[in-house]
Amino acid sequence: MYAIIETGGKQYKVQQGDVLNVEKLEANPGDVITIDRVFAVGSEGDLKVGAPTVAGAKVLLKVEEHGKGKKIIIFKYKSKKNYRKKQGHRQAFTQVRVEAIEA
């Protein structure tokens, strides 16, 4: 069974047992979070698509850890004007494990 969910403004296709990194959530490691923004739930040969969400469907996510992603470099410059600006960024994320999909 799989589901398409939304969290942090992004959509993910998840199955039970999957581990994924989502935008940072305000929860402690070990907490269980319920996601009710489920757009579709499918199993072998059967697919329920919501308009916009599937009524009564939810996905339980267990928070494993928080972290920061790989550093990216933002470099701005203007030629011939001696303007250079170097900046780095590491996006915060929360690693979660899909505990259950309830449809």
JOSULJO-V758205 format. One record per helix or strand. SS is the DSSP state (2 for helix, 1 for strand). FROM is the first residue (numbers start at 1). LEN is the number of residues. If there is no record, write none. Layout:
SS,FROM,LEN / SS,FROM,LEN
This chain:
1,2,6 / 1,10,6 / 1,19,5 / 1,32,4 / 1,38,6 / 1,46,4 / 1,58,11 / 1,72,7 / 1,83,7 / 1,92,11
